[in-house]
Amino acid sequence: MIAACVFVGCRDDVYPLIFVEKYHFFVEIRFNNHNSDVAIALKVIYLRAVMESIINTYEPITLDEMSGIKLMNRTDTKFVTTVDRLKLLLMLARTDYRAQEVNGKRMARYYTAYFDTPDNNMYVVHQNGHAGRQKLRIRSYVDSGLNFLEVKTKNNHGRTKKKRVDMVGFDPQHPDHGIRFLAQDDQFKAYDEFLRKHLRYDPAVLTEHLENHFDRITLVNKAKTERLTIDTNLCFHNLNTGQDADLTGLVIIELKRDGLQPSPILGMLRELRIKPSGFSKYCMGSALTNPGLKRNNFKERLRLVERLLSRAQSV
């Protein structure tokens, strides 16, 4: 028997749902309303249980062991696929990879809130294909209770650097959507100083635009030359338009390896016809939930998302 609990975080209202049953209980569920909160919650529960049943067969790797992995000349490659393909990939990769385990769990829940300017400049810069772009987000590791304010900067050479500081007192299960970074506010003075050091935007004009929830599996190859993050159960809520996007049928894989070291997973991905594809969660989530945004340069990726989601729902 398993106990599965999930909170539906794509909306401000949170519906705690608790189910106790064998894994096969969920297999026969059919979702007639794919966009309802309850249907999303049930899908998340089912998919999480399926992934855990596979990933729990992997040899574990601890955070202490993970800290010893130094990818000095790191290259990152993203892939987008369906849950059905992911299940096959995880079965293929069992003998070559170990699964990160934290506090007995091998799937970690994540929450993210993205900030932008009133005219969505961070989104627009990315959509227009400019290098040297930045993103600002709150990233929460829900199960461990860790919350960070992060600045991501991508330079002209395609390298991404992150700077972060603790976000004290932030609760991802009851997020504050009115956060402002004002120097005259004692509570956020330290954040204002951090942002003025690392961010090219004026912190005072930034507000939260988009939030998401997802589950992450982290794999490490046994040679410890690469790390693989696998994000599932992704859903978005736009704080400006109120619109949601349910991407629970989609999987975002990111391969982070040391230079051009041989990678066991690349052959498996090719075998399953899972091809490299860029995917910015902030930009894709924004494009899917805000009809007023320009999206010309994202049309191909949005069509890919539509095709994969259609394929996932038909399985």
SERO-4910 file (N, C-alpha, C, O; in steps of 0.05 Angstrom, whole numbers):
BEGIN
 pado doro    nc1    nc2    nc3   cac1   cac2   cac3    cc1    cc2    cc3    oc1    oc2    oc3
  Met    A     17    -24      0      0      0      0     17     25      0     40     25     11
  Ile    A      7     47    -13     22     72    -12      4     94     -3    -21     92     -6
  Ala    A     15    115      8      0    139     15     11    161     -3     35    167     -2
  Ala    A     -7    172    -19      2    194    -37    -13    219    -29    -38    219    -27
  Cys    A      1    241    -26    -11    266    -19      0    288    -38     24    289    -43
  Val    A    -17    305    -48     -8    327    -65    -24    351    -60    -48    349    -54
  Phe    A    -12    375    -62    -28    399    -61    -28    411    -89     -7    410   -103
  Val    A    -50    421    -98    -53    432   -125    -44    461   -123    -58    477   -111
  Gly    A    -22    467   -135    -10    494   -132    -12    511   -157      0    532   -158
  Cys    A    -27    503   -177    -30    520   -201    -49    543   -196    -50    562   -213
  Arg    A    -64    542   -175    -82    564   -168    -76    573   -140    -61    560   -125
  Asp    A    -88    596   -133    -85    606   -105    -99    587    -85    -89    583    -63
  Asp    A   -121    575    -94   -135    556    -76   -119    529    -76   -111    520    -97
  Val    A   -116    518    -53   -101    493    -50   -120    471    -41   -134    474    -21
  Tyr    A   -120    449    -56   -138    427    -50   -121    403    -41   -110    389    -58
  Pro    A   -119    398    -15   -103    374     -7   -119    349    -13   -142    346     -5
  Leu    A   -106    331    -27   -119    305    -34   -102    283    -23    -78    282    -29
  Ile    A   -114    264     -9    -98    242      2   -111    216     -7   -135    212     -4
  Phe    A    -95    198    -17   -104    172    -27    -86    151    -15    -62    154    -14
  Val    A    -98    128     -7    -83    105      2    -92     81    -14   -115     73    -13
  Glu    A    -74     70    -30    -81     48    -47    -57     36    -60    -35     47    -57
  Lys    A    -60     14    -73    -39      2    -89    -34     18   -114    -52     33   -123
  Tyr    A    -10     16   -126     -4     31   -150    -25     27   -172    -33     46   -186
  His    A    -34      2   -176    -52     -4   -199    -79      8   -196    -94      9   -215
  Phe    A    -86     18   -172   -112     32   -168   -115     55   -188   -137     60   -198
  Phe    A    -93     69   -193    -95     94   -209    -94     88   -239   -100    106   -255
  Val    A    -86     64   -246    -82     59   -275   -108     62   -291   -107     70   -314
  Glu    A   -131     55   -279   -156     55   -294   -170     82   -294   -191     85   -305
  Ile    A   -158    103   -281   -171    129   -280   -171    142   -307   -150    141   -321
  Arg    A   -193    154   -315   -195    169   -340   -203    197   -333   -221    202   -317
  Phe    A   -189    217   -344   -194    244   -337   -210    258   -359   -199    264   -381
  Asn    A   -235    263   -354   -252    276   -374   -247    306   -376   -250    318   -397
  Asn    A   -241    318   -353   -235    347   -353   -206    350   -347   -198    351   -323
  His    A   -190    353   -368   -161    354   -364   -151    379   -350   -129    380   -339
  Asn    A   -168    400   -350   -159    425   -339   -168    430   -310   -160    450   -298
  Ser    A   -184    413   -299   -194    417   -272   -172    412   -252   -154    395   -256
  Asp    A   -174    425   -229   -154    422   -208   -153    393   -198   -132    382   -193
  Val    A   -177    381   -195   -177    354   -184   -165    334   -204   -150    316   -196
  Ala    A   -170    338   -230   -158    320   -250   -128    322   -250   -114    302   -252
  Ile    A   -118    347   -248    -89    352   -247    -77    338   -223    -57    325   -224
  Ala    A    -91    341   -200    -81    329   -175    -79    298   -178    -59    286   -169
  Leu    A   -100    286   -189   -100    257   -193    -78    248   -212    -65    228   -207
  Lys    A    -74    263   -233    -52    256   -252    -25    258   -238     -8    241   -242
  Val    A    -21    279   -222      5    282   -208      9    259   -189     32    248   -188
  Ile    A    -11    251   -174     -9    229   -156     -1    203   -171     17    189   -163
  Tyr    A    -16    198   -192    -11    174   -208     18    174   -220     32    154   -217
  Leu    A     25    196   -233     51    197   -246     74    196   -226     94    183   -231
  Arg    A     70    209   -203     91    208   -183     95    179   -173    117    170   -169
  Ala    A     73    165   -169     74    137   -159     88    120   -180    105    103   -172
  Val    A     82    124   -205     95    107   -226    125    113   -227    140     94   -228
  Met    A    132    138   -227    161    145   -228    176    134   -204    198    124   -206
  Glu    A    164    137   -180    177    127   -156    180     97   -157    201     87   -147
  Ser    A    161     83   -168    163     54   -169    187     45   -186    199     24   -181
  Ile    A    194     62   -206    218     55   -223    243     65   -210    263     51   -209
  Ile    A    243     90   -201    268    103   -191    277     90   -165    301     91   -159
  Asn    A    259     78   -150    267     64   -125    282     39   -130    293     27   -112
  Thr    A    284     30   -155    300      6   -162    329     14   -168    346     -3   -171
  Tyr    A    335     40   -169    362     50   -174    379     49   -149    369     50   -126
  Glu    A    405     46   -153    424     50   -131    424     79   -123    426     96   -140
  Pro    A    423     85    -97    422    114    -89    449    127    -88    470    114    -86
  Ile    A    448    154    -89    472    170    -84    464    192    -65    443    205    -69
  Thr    A    480    198    -45    473    218    -25    482    246    -34    498    249    -53
  Leu    A    472    266    -19    481    294    -25    511    298    -20    524    312    -34
  Asp    A    521    284      1    550    286      6    566    276    -17    586    288    -25
  Glu    A    557    253    -28    571    242    -52    568    261    -76    586    264    -92
  Met    A    545    273    -78    539    291   -100    558    316    -99    566    326   -120
  Ser    A    563    325    -75    580    349    -72    608    345    -82    623    364    -88
  Gly    A    617    320    -85    644    314    -94    645    313   -125    667    309   -136
  Ile    A    623    317   -138    623    317   -167    628    345   -178    611    363   -174
  Lys    A    650    350   -190    658    376   -201    658    375   -231    675    362   -243
  Leu    A    639    388   -243    638    390   -272    651    416   -281    638    436   -283
  Met    A    678    414   -285    694    438   -288    689    452   -314    690    477   -316
  Asn    A    683    437   -335    679    449   -362    651    440   -371    648    427   -392
  Arg    A    631    449   -357    604    438   -360    590    447   -385    592    471   -393
  Thr    A    577    429   -398    559    435   -421    531    424   -414    529    403   -402
  Asp    A    511    440   -421    483    433   -414    467    428   -440    469    444   -459
  Thr    A    452    407   -440    434    401   -463    407    393   -453    405    376   -435
  Lys    A    385    405   -464    358    399   -455    344    382   -476    350    383   -500
  Phe    A    326    365   -465    309    348   -482    281    349   -472    276    352   -448
  Val    A    261    348   -490    233    348   -482    220    323   -493    223    316   -516
  Thr    A    205    310   -475    192    285   -484    166    281   -467    157    299   -453
  Thr    A    155    257   -469    131    250   -454    137    231   -431    159    219   -430
  Val    A    118    228   -413    121    210   -390    125    181   -400    140    166   -388
  Asp    A    110    174   -421    112    147   -432    141    141   -441    151    119   -435
  Arg    A    153    160   -455    181    156   -463    200    156   -439    220    140   -439
  Leu    A    194    172   -419    211    173   -396    212    147   -381    233    138   -372
  Lys    A    189    134   -379    188    108   -366    207     88   -379    222     73   -366
  Leu    A    208     88   -406    226     70   -421    255     78   -416    272     61   -412
  Leu    A    260    105   -416    287    114   -411    298    106   -384    321     98   -381
  Leu    A    281    109   -363    290    102   -336    295     72   -334    313     64   -319
  Met    A    280     56   -348    285     27   -348    312     21   -361    327      3   -352
  Leu    A    318     35   -383    344     30   -397    368     39   -381    389     27   -382
  Ala    A    364     61   -365    387     74   -352    395     62   -325    414     71   -312
  Arg    A    380     42   -315    383     33   -288    411     23   -281    421     28   -259
  Thr    A    424     10   -300    451     -2   -293    473     19   -295    495     14   -286
  Asp    A    468     42   -308    489     61   -313    488     86   -294    506    102   -294
  Tyr    A    466     89   -280    461    113   -264    452    107   -236    441     86   -230
  Arg    A    458    126   -218    448    126   -191    429    149   -187    431    169   -200
  Ala    A    410    145   -168    389    166   -163    395    181   -137    400    168   -116
  Gln    A    394    207   -139    399    223   -115    376    218    -95    353    217   -102
  Glu    A    384    213    -70    365    208    -49    369    228    -26    392    231    -16
  Val    A    348    242    -18    349    261      4    327    255     24    304    255     16
  Asn    A    334    249     48    315    243     69    296    220     60    272    220     66
  Gly    A    309    200     47    293    177     38    277    180     14    262    162      5
  Lys    A    278    204      1    261    209    -23    279    213    -47    301    224    -46
  Arg    A    269    202    -70    284    204    -95    270    222   -116    280    226   -138
  Met    A    246    232   -108    233    253   -124    229    277   -106    218    275    -85
  Ala    A    239    300   -115    237    324    -99    217    343   -111    216    347   -135
  Arg    A    201    356    -94    181    375   -103    194    403   -104    208    411    -85
  Tyr    A    189    417   -125    200    444   -129    177    464   -133    156    458   -145
  Tyr    A    182    489   -124    164    511   -129    181    534   -139    203    539   -128
  Thr    A    171    549   -159    186    572   -169    167    595   -174    145    591   -185
  Ala    A    176    619   -166    161    644   -173    181    661   -189    203    666   -180
  Tyr    A    172    671   -212    188    687   -230    180    716   -228    156    723   -228
  Phe    A    200    734   -228    195    763   -228    201    774   -256    216    763   -271
  Asp    A    188    797   -261    194    811   -286    186    840   -283    174    848   -263
  Thr    A    193    856   -303    186    884   -304    157    887   -313    145    868   -322
  Pro    A    145    911   -309    118    915   -318    113    910   -348     91    902   -356
  Asp    A    134    914   -364    131    908   -393    143    881   -401    149    877   -425
  Asn    A    147    863   -382    157    836   -387    184    835   -401    188    819   -419
  Asn    A    202    853   -394    227    856   -409    244    831   -408    258    825   -428
  Met    A    245    816   -385    261    792   -384    251    771   -404    267    758   -417
  Tyr    A    225    769   -406    213    751   -426    219    761   -454    228    745   -471
  Val    A    215    786   -459    219    798   -486    247    794   -496    252    788   -519
  Val    A    267    799   -478    295    797   -486    301    768   -495    315    764   -515
  His    A    290    748   -481    294    720   -489    279    714   -514    290    701   -532
  Gln    A    255    723   -517    238    718   -541    252    730   -565    250    719   -587
  Asn    A    265    753   -562    278    766   -585    305    754   -591    318    763   -610
  Gly    A    314    735   -575    339    721   -581    364    735   -573    386    729   -583
  His    A    362    754   -555    386    769   -546    402    753   -527    392    738   -510
  Ala    A    429    755   -529    447    742   -510    449    761   -486    439    783   -486
  Gly    A    462    751   -465    466    767   -441    440    772   -426    437    793   -413
  Arg    A    422    753   -426    396    756   -413    397    747   -384    414    732   -376
  Gln    A    377    756   -369    375    749   -340    347    741   -333    328    749   -345
  Lys    A    346    725   -312    320    717   -300    323    721   -269    345    717   -258
  Leu    A    301    727   -256    300    729   -227    277    711   -217    255    712   -227
  Arg    A    284    694   -198    263    676   -188    268    670   -158    289    673   -147
  Ile    A    246    661   -145    248    647   -119    246    618   -125    227    609   -137
  Arg    A    266    602   -117    266    573   -121    264    560    -94    280    564    -76
  Ser    A    243    543    -91    238    530    -65    240    500    -69    229    488    -87
  Tyr    A    255    488    -50    258    459    -49    238    450    -27    244    450     -3
  Val    A    214    443    -36    191    441    -18    196    421      5    189    427     28
  Asp    A    207    398     -2    209    377     18    231    383     40    228    375     63
  Ser    A    251    398     32    273    404     51    269    431     64    284    438     83
  Gly    A    250    447     55    245    473     68    265    494     61    267    514     75
  Leu    A    280    491     39    300    510     31    289    529     10    276    519     -9
  Asn    A    293    555     13    282    574     -6    304    595    -13    318    605      5
  Phe    A    308    600    -39    329    619    -47    318    639    -67    300    633    -83
  Leu    A    329    663    -66    325    683    -86    349    681   -105    372    683    -97
  Glu    A    343    676   -131    364    670   -150    364    689   -174    343    695   -185
  Val    A    388    697   -182    393    711   -207    407    693   -226    428    682   -220
  Lys    A    395    688   -249    407    672   -270    416    690   -293    400    706   -303
  Thr    A    442    688   -300    452    705   -321    465    687   -343    482    670   -337
  Lys    A    455    691   -367    467    676   -390    483    695   -406    473    715   -416
  Asn    A    509    690   -409    527    708   -423    527    704   -453    513    687   -463
  Asn    A    544    720   -467    544    719   -496    556    693   -507    553    687   -531
  His    A    569    677   -490    580    651   -498    562    628   -491    569    605   -495
  Gly    A    538    634   -482    518    613   -476    522    600   -449    508    581   -442
  Arg    A    540    610   -432    544    600   -405    525    612   -386    520    637   -387
  Thr    A    514    596   -368    495    606   -348    508    606   -320    520    586   -311
  Lys    A    506    629   -307    516    631   -279    492    638   -260    474    653   -268
  Lys    A    493    626   -237    472    631   -217    485    644   -192    506    636   -183
  Lys    A    471    664   -181    477    675   -155    452    674   -138    430    679   -148
  Arg    A    455    666   -113    431    663    -97    436    670    -68    458    671    -58
  Val    A    414    677    -54    414    683    -26    390    671    -13    369    668    -26
  Asp    A    392    664     13    369    652     27    345    670     27    347    695     31
  Met    A    322    659     21    296    674     23    283    666     49    267    647     50
  Val    A    289    680     70    281    673     97    251    676    100    239    697     93
  Gly    A    238    655    111    210    657    118    190    652     95    166    654     99
  Phe    A    201    646     71    183    642     48    170    615     50    183    595     57
  Asp    A    143    613     45    129    588     47    117    581     19     98    594     11
  Pro    A    129    562      5    119    555    -22     91    544    -23     78    544    -44
  Gln    A     81    533      0     54    523      0     33    544      5     10    540      0
  His    A     43    567     14     25    591     17     42    615      9     48    632     26
  Pro    A     49    617    -17     67    638    -25     56    666    -24     32    671    -28
  Asp    A     73    685    -17     66    713    -17     70    724    -45     93    725    -54
  His    A     48    733    -58     50    743    -85     54    773    -86     53    785   -108
  Gly    A     58    785    -63     61    814    -63     89    823    -56     93    846    -47
  Ile    A    108    806    -60    136    812    -53    147    835    -70    144    834    -94
  Arg    A    159    855    -57    172    877    -71    200    881    -58    203    877    -34
  Phe    A    219    888    -75    246    892    -65    252    922    -64    263    934    -82
  Leu    A    245    933    -41    248    962    -37    269    967    -16    269    955      6
  Ala    A    289    984    -22    311    989     -4    302   1001     22    315    997     43
  Gln    A    280   1017     22    271   1029     47    255   1010     65    248   1017     87
  Asp    A    250    986     55    237    966     71    258    949     85    273    935     72
  Asp    A    259    950    112    280    936    127    280    906    121    301    894    120
  Gln    A    256    895    117    254    866    114    268    857     88    280    835     87
  Phe    A    268    874     68    280    866     42    305    881     35    314    880     12
  Lys    A    316    896     54    339    912     48    363    895     38    377    902     19
  Ala    A    367    872     51    389    854     44    385    843     16    404    840      1
  Tyr    A    359    837      8    354    827    -19    359    849    -39    369    844    -61
  Asp    A    351    874    -32    356    896    -50    385    899    -56    393    904    -79
  Glu    A    402    897    -35    431    900    -39    442    877    -56    459    882    -74
  Phe    A    432    853    -52    440    830    -68    433    834    -97    449    828   -115
  Leu    A    409    843   -102    399    846   -129    414    869   -144    421    866   -167
  Arg    A    420    890   -130    434    913   -143    463    905   -150    475    917   -167
  Lys    A    473    885   -136    500    875   -142    500    857   -166    519    857   -182
  His    A    479    840   -169    480    819   -190    460    822   -213    463    809   -233
  Leu    A    441    840   -209    419    842   -229    421    869   -244    427    890   -231
  Arg    A    417    869   -270    418    894   -285    392    910   -285    391    932   -295
  Tyr    A    372    899   -273    346    912   -271    343    927   -244    356    920   -225
  Asp    A    326    947   -244    319    961   -219    301    943   -203    279    938   -211
  Pro    A    310    934   -179    294    916   -163    267    927   -155    247    913   -151
  Ala    A    265    953   -153    241    966   -143    217    963   -162    194    965   -153
  Val    A    222    958   -188    200    956   -207    191    927   -212    172    922   -227
  Leu    A    205    908   -200    200    880   -206    177    869   -189    175    874   -165
  Thr    A    160    853   -201    138    839   -187    137    810   -197    148    804   -218
  Glu    A    123    793   -183    119    765   -191     99    763   -214     78    775   -213
  His    A    107    749   -235     90    745   -258     80    717   -261     58    713   -271
  Leu    A     96    697   -254     89    669   -260     99    651   -238    120    656   -226
  Glu    A     84    630   -232     93    610   -213     90    582   -226     72    578   -243
  Asn    A    106    563   -217    103    536   -226    109    516   -203    122    523   -183
  His    A    100    492   -207    107    469   -190    116    446   -208    106    443   -230
  Phe    A    135    431   -198    143    407   -213    158    388   -194    166    396   -172
  Asp    A    161    363   -202    176    343   -188    202    338   -203    203    339   -228
  Arg    A    224    334   -188    250    330   -201    264    304   -192    265    298   -168
  Ile    A    273    289   -211    291    266   -206    319    274   -215    322    286   -236
  Thr    A    339    267   -199    367    274   -206    383    248   -208    384    232   -189
  Leu    A    395    243   -231    411    219   -235    440    227   -240    446    248   -251
  Val    A    458    210   -231    487    214   -235    498    188   -247    493    166   -237
  Asn    A    514    191   -269    526    167   -280    547    156   -261    558    171   -245
  Lys    A    553    130   -263    571    118   -244    600    127   -246    616    124   -228
  Ala    A    607    139   -269    634    150   -272    635    178   -260    657    190   -257
  Lys    A    612    189   -252    610    216   -240    620    238   -258    633    257   -248
  Thr    A    615    236   -283    623    257   -302    598    272   -313    602    290   -329
  Glu    A    574    265   -304    551    279   -313    528    277   -293    527    259   -276
  Arg    A    510    296   -295    486    297   -278    462    301   -296    463    316   -315
  Leu    A    441    287   -290    417    288   -306    393    296   -288    387    283   -269
  Thr    A    380    319   -295    356    326   -280    332    321   -298    332    327   -322
  Ile    A    311    310   -285    287    301   -300    263    314   -286    257    307   -263
  Asp    A    250    333   -299    228    347   -287    201    338   -298    197    337   -322
  Thr    A    183    330   -280    157    320   -288    135    335   -272    141    351   -254
  Asn    A    110    330   -280     87    342   -266     88    372   -265     82    384   -245
  Leu    A     96    384   -287     99    413   -289     72    427   -294     58    419   -312
  Cys    A     66    447   -277     42    463   -282     49    492   -275     65    498   -258
  Phe    A     35    510   -289     40    539   -287     14    554   -279     -8    545   -285
  His    A     18    576   -265     -3    595   -260      8    623   -264     28    631   -253
  Asn    A     -6    638   -282      2    665   -288    -11    685   -268    -36    685   -267
  Leu    A      5    700   -254     -6    717   -233    -18    743   -244    -31    758   -230
  Asn    A    -13    749   -270    -24    772   -283    -50    767   -297    -69    782   -295
  Thr    A    -51    744   -311    -75    737   -327    -94    718   -313   -118    716   -320
  Gly    A    -84    704   -292   -100    684   -278   -102    658   -293   -115    639   -284
  Gln    A    -89    655   -316    -90    631   -332    -71    610   -323    -49    616   -312
  Asp    A    -79    584   -327    -62    561   -319    -53    546   -344    -65    548   -365
  Ala    A    -32    531   -341    -23    512   -362    -15    486   -348      3    485   -331
  Asp    A    -28    464   -356    -23    438   -346     -5    423   -364    -13    415   -386
  Leu    A     20    420   -356     40    405   -372     49    379   -359     71    371   -361
  Thr    A     30    367   -344     37    343   -329     45    319   -347     58    301   -338
  Gly    A     37    320   -372     44    299   -391     71    302   -403     81    285   -418
  Leu    A     84    325   -397    110    332   -409    133    326   -390    130    326   -365
  Val    A    157    321   -401    181    316   -385    203    333   -396    208    334   -421
  Ile    A    217    347   -379    240    364   -386    265    351   -375    268    348   -350
  Ile    A    283    342   -392    308    329   -384    331    348   -390    333    360   -412
  Glu    A    349    351   -371    373    368   -376    398    352   -369    401    342   -346
  Leu    A    415    349   -389    441    334   -385    463    354   -380    468    372   -397
  Lys    A    476    351   -358    498    369   -350    523    351   -348    525    335   -329
  Arg    A    542    355   -366    565    337   -366    591    353   -368    591    376   -376
  Asp    A    613    340   -361    639    352   -361    651    352   -389    661    331   -399
  Gly    A    649    375   -403    659    377   -430    646    357   -449    622    355   -450
  Leu    A    662    343   -464    652    324   -484    657    295   -475    662    277   -491
  Gln    A    657    290   -448    660    264   -438    638    245   -449    615    254   -453
  Pro    A    645    220   -455    624    201   -464    600    200   -445    604    199   -421
  Ser    A    577    199   -456    553    198   -440    536    174   -446    527    170   -469
  Pro    A    531    157   -426    514    133   -431    485    140   -440    473    126   -456
  Ile    A    475    163   -430    447    169   -434    442    178   -463    419    175   -473
  Leu    A    462    189   -476    457    200   -503    449    178   -523    432    183   -540
  Gly    A    461    155   -521    453    133   -538    425    123   -532    410    117   -551
  Met    A    418    123   -507    390    116   -500    370    136   -510    349    128   -520
  Leu    A    376    161   -508    358    182   -518    355    179   -548    333    182   -558
  Arg    A    377    174   -562    375    170   -591    358    146   -598    341    147   -616
  Glu    A    361    125   -583    346    100   -588    316    105   -585    300     93   -599
  Leu    A    309    122   -566    281    129   -561    271    153   -577    248    161   -574
  Arg    A    289    163   -594    282    186   -612    274    210   -596    256    225   -603
  Ile    A    288    215   -574    284    239   -558    307    258   -566    330    254   -560
  Lys    A    299    281   -578    318    299   -590    323    323   -573    305    331   -558
  Pro    A    347    335   -575    352    360   -560    332    382   -568    325    385   -591
  Ser    A    324    397   -548    306    419   -552    308    439   -529    305    432   -506
  Gly    A    312    465   -536    313    485   -515    286    488   -502    265    484   -515
  Phe    A    285    494   -476    260    497   -462    265    514   -437    276    505   -417
  Ser    A    256    539   -438    257    557   -415    230    555   -401    209    562   -413
  Lys    A    230    546   -376    205    544   -361    191    571   -359    166    573   -363
  Tyr    A    206    592   -354    193    618   -351    181    627   -378    158    636   -378
  Cys    A    196    625   -399    185    634   -425    163    617   -435    143    627   -445
  Met    A    165    590   -433    144    573   -443    119    576   -426     97    578   -436
  Gly    A    122    577   -400     99    582   -382     86    608   -387     61    609   -387
  Ser    A    101    629   -392     90    655   -398     75    655   -424     53    666   -426
  Ala    A     87    644   -445     75    643   -471     49    627   -471     30    634   -485
  Leu    A     47    607   -455     23    590   -453      1    602   -437    -22    594   -440
  Thr    A      7    621   -420    -13    632   -401    -18    662   -404    -35    673   -390
  Asn    A     -4    675   -423     -8    703   -428    -11    709   -458      9    712   -471
  Pro    A    -36    709   -468    -40    713   -497    -30    739   -508    -26    742   -532
  Gly    A    -24    759   -490    -16    785   -499     14    786   -506     23    807   -516
  Leu    A     29    765   -500     58    766   -504     65    758   -533     52    740   -545
  Lys    A     85    770   -544     96    763   -570    109    735   -567    122    730   -546
  Arg    A    106    718   -587    117    690   -584    128    679   -610    131    655   -613
  Asn    A    134    697   -629    143    687   -655    166    668   -654    166    647   -667
  Asn    A    186    674   -638    210    657   -637    206    632   -621    223    614   -620
  Phe    A    183    630   -607    177    606   -592    156    588   -605    149    567   -594
  Lys    A    147    595   -629    126    580   -642    133    551   -647    116    533   -642
  Glu    A    158    546   -655    166    518   -661    165    501   -635    156    478   -635
  Arg    A    175    513   -613    175    498   -588    147    495   -577    141    474   -565
  Leu    A    130    515   -581    102    513   -572     88    491   -587     71    477   -576
  Arg    A     93    489   -613     81    467   -629     91    440   -620     76    421   -619
  Leu    A    117    438   -612    128    413   -602    113    406   -576    106    383   -572
  Val    A    110    425   -558     96    420   -533     67    410   -539     58    391   -526
  Glu    A     54    423   -558     26    415   -565     25    386   -575      8    371   -568
  Arg    A     44    379   -592     45    352   -604     50    332   -582     37    311   -580
  Leu    A     69    337   -564     76    318   -543     53    315   -523     48    292   -515
  Leu    A     40    337   -516     17    335   -498     -6    319   -510    -19    304   -497
  Ser    A    -10    323   -536    -31    309   -550    -25    279   -551    -43    262   -547
  Arg    A      1    273   -555      9    245   -555      6    232   -528     -2    209   -525
  Ala    A     13    248   -507     11    238   -479    -17    232   -471    -23    212   -457
  Gln    A    -36    249   -480    -64    246   -472    -78    223   -487    -98    212   -478
  Ser    A    -66    216   -510    -78    195   -526    -69    167   -517    -80    146   -526
  Val    A    -48    166   -500    -37    140   -491    -55    128   -471    -50    106   -461
***
